[in-house]
Amino acid sequence: MTEKITYINERGESLEFSPHSSYHTNIRDCTGLPDIYNTIASTGSMGQDGETFVASRIEGRDIEIFGHIKDRDKIRKHLRRRDLNRILNPQYSAALVYEFGPFRRVIACKVDKGPIINRKGIFERFTIQLSCLNPFWRDGHETRNNIAAWMGAFEFPDIDGGLELNDDEGWEIEYREPSLIVNVFNGGDVETGLRAEFKALGQLENPSILNVHTMEFIKLNISMVAGDILSLNTGYGEKNVTLTRNGTTTTAFRHLDIDSTYMQLVPGDNLFRYDAETNLDNLEVSIYHNNQYLGV
């Protein structure tokens, strides 16, 4: 298994940095991949020994990539340099992907400085400095938990000689998930926001979700009709509420109950219960989140 990191800009263009890449990189020489910096705020007063803790915050992450262009031909080296400059455009948002066998983590980043290229020697050396304002690595995909949903149940029996169905037994095409409560497990190292999706199968009033442990809730004061989808996000810097109706998506902040809380998922177990003031059986609820990690 080989460690590698891949830079992908917002246009989908990518560069691989690894021992086997044209941009030869020893990942152990890169800095900032596992590191985290914590700033502690404290206060002290006359006559006090030491200080009193006030708050702390994890700083943004800086990552430096060092390597060399594994090519001796002058024309090909020129093309490699051109790709570095073009793809590592500081005006583009980007993501950095770390992979080691099946292990995979992703972090959002922007080019801070570089690429700095030293053209002396047979192999040209480069340095790339990236800034990650959100310091947390995350999984490459969201985790989904269904609180209320219709589950598929129809299947064909495996019978030699053909398909046989007994009408006396009836057909169960799908069934309603019976539990009103779901455990959303945050497998990351820190708290993370959630994305909840309310889908109406028919008319209903004022859907909500409740954190069973903290009694915090999110409630939307709105009448929903079949096909409506309400989406909300509680992530820091990503807070929003939208309504999709008849294929059109609009902002729905005005429907957010004033006592609602932008709940966060603590590491470990988080129990949620869903509800609606009328026609609860017409509601489907899914909760999505990204695990966030302090390092790789």
Buried (B, 14 or more C-beta within 10 A) or exposed (E): EEBBBBBBBEEEBEBBBBEEBBBBBEBEEBEBBEEBEEEEEEEEEEEEEEEEEEEEEBEEBBBBBBBBBBBEEEEEBEBBBEBBEEBBEEEBEBBBBBBBEEEBBBBBBBBBEBBEBEEEEEBBBBBBBBBBEBBBBBBEEEBEBBBBBEEEEEEEEEEEEEEEEEEEEEEEEEEEBEEBEBEBBBEBBBBBBBBBBBBBBEEBBBBBBBBBEEEBBBBBBBEBEEEBBBBBBBBEEEEEBBBBBEEEEEEBEEBBBEEBBBBBBBBEEBEBBBBBEEBBEBBBBBBBBBBBBBBB
